[in-house]
């Protein structure tokens, strides 16, 4: 057996062991998480027609979150108002930049990844927007090909999410959104306002 074959066999055995040793915990099972609410999702549906939507891949699962452009812009406007009420006028520059970039792209010509705007607006990532959209139920959750392969489907596979929140002493919170079957749809850690 060659040296490369031995190394590959060792790597395969190690990888196989780790995959089976670390199964993900059920959603909401993290310590200090409390149920806040169950949220009905009213985001875009594949049967609404061919209107392009924003999407965001969660990274944790095969699920993708989908958002209507008008809902995303309205949510950003609400976030700007809250941020400037809390921090002072003119302090929501990242949010304003994000809103301006989204508005420039209207109407969307194709389904658009929200991460595109993280590259255009320095210091801003769409995690906050995604969290607010889910909290408001302005999202749908499906597989990456939901809009392309299921144009006549009435709803996405996940119809509601349960929000679990946890706070810690460092002024951080975590929000975990769970599907009806109990698996993580989206997980976010942020500052407590």
N, C-alpha and C positions, 0 to 999 in steps of 0.2 A: 504494500500500500504506500502510495507516495505521501510526502509530507503535507502537500496541499489537501489530499483526500482525508487525512487524519484530522487536520485543522477544520475542514468543512464538517466532518462527522461530529466533532466536538462542539462546534458552533451550533449545529442543528440540534444536538441533544440539549445544550444549554437553553436555546431559544424555546424548544418544546417544553422544557421544564418550567420556564418563567411564564409562558402563556397560560398554562393550566394552574399555576400556583397563585396567580393574582386575578381573581375574578372581581369585577366591579361591584361595589356595594349598591344595594337598592337605593333609589332616589329618596331623599329626605331622611336617610338613616344616619347621617352625620350627627355627631353629638351637638347639642345646643341649637339645633334647627327646630323651629316651630312652624306649624302650618298657619299661613296667613289667610289664604283663600284659594278657592278653585275658580278658575277663570275660563269662561267660554270663549273660544277663539272665533273671531268674525273677520279674519283676514281674507285675502283674495282667494277665489275658488277657480279651479280650472274651467268650469263651465260658464264663467262670466264673459268669455270671449277671448280674443287674442291680444288684449291689452298687456303690454310688458309690465313687469313688476320688479321690485328690488328683491334680492335674495341675500341670505347670509348663511354660510355653512358653519355649523356649530363647532366642528372639529372633534367633538366628543362622540358623536354618533354618525350614522349615515343620513340623519335628518338634515333638512335645509329649512330655514325660516323664510317665509315670503311676506312681503309688505306692499300695499298699494302706495304708489308715489304720493298721492295727496295725503294719506295718513302719515307717512314718514315726515313730510314737510310740516304738517300741523303739529305733530308730536315734537319736532325740533323747536317750533315757535313756542310751544308750552314750556319746554325745557329752558329756553332762553329767558322767558319771563320769570320763571322760578329762580334761575341762577342769578339774574340781575337784581331781583328782589332781595336775595340772600347776600350776595357779595357786593352789590352796588352796580350802578349804571355803567355800561361799557365793559363789564368783566367777563362776558360770555363770548369771547372772541373765537374760540374753537367751535362753539355751537353755531355762531353766526357764519363762520367760514363754511361749515358743513352745510348749513341751510342754503347759502348762496350757491354752492357747487351743485346741490341737488336741483335747485330752481333753474340753473343754467341748462340742465339736461332735459328739461321738460319740453314737450312730451318725450318720454323715453322711446327710443327706436327699437330696443331689444331688452330682454331681461338683463338686469345690471347688478353686479356684485357690489354690496355696500362697502366692501374693503377697498374698492377703487378710490373712494373719497378719503380714506386714511392716507393714501399716497399723495393726494392733492392738498390736504389741509394739515400742515405740520402740527404735531402734538395732539391730534385728535384721532381716536379710534371709535368705530361705531358701536362698541359694547354698551355704552350708556343708552344710546338710541334703541338698540335691540331690546335691552331690559325694559325700557319704558313702553315700547310697543307691545311686548308680551304682557306686562302688567295691565295694560289697557285692553288687552284682547284683540289688538289691531294686527294680528299676525295669523298666518296659517303655517302648519308644519307638515311637511311631506318629505318624500324622498327626492333626491337631486333631480330626477326626471319627471316629477309630478306634472308640471305644466306641459312638457313636451310629449309625453307618452299617454297621458290620460285626459285629453281635452274635454271629454264628455262626463268626467267624474263630477259628482255634486260637491263633495267635500274632500279635504285632505285626510290622510289616515288618522291623524290625531285631532280630536275635536275640542279638547280642553286640556288645561295644564293646572297643576296645583303648585302654588308658590310657597316655598319654605324659606324663612329668613333666619339668620343668626347674626348677632352682634358680638363684638369682642371689646376689650378695654382699650384698644388702640384706635378707636373711632372708625373702624372698618366694619362693613357688613358683607354678608354673602347672601345671594339670592339663588335658589335652585328651583328651576321649573321642571316639574315631573309630568310624564304622560299618564294616561289612565291606567296603563299597565305597570306603572311604577318605575320607569327608567328615566334617567336624566335626559331632558330635551336641551336645556341650556343652563349654564352655571356662570355666575358673575360675582366678582368681589370688587367692592367700591367703597368710597368714603360715605360716612353718614352725614347727611345735610342737617 
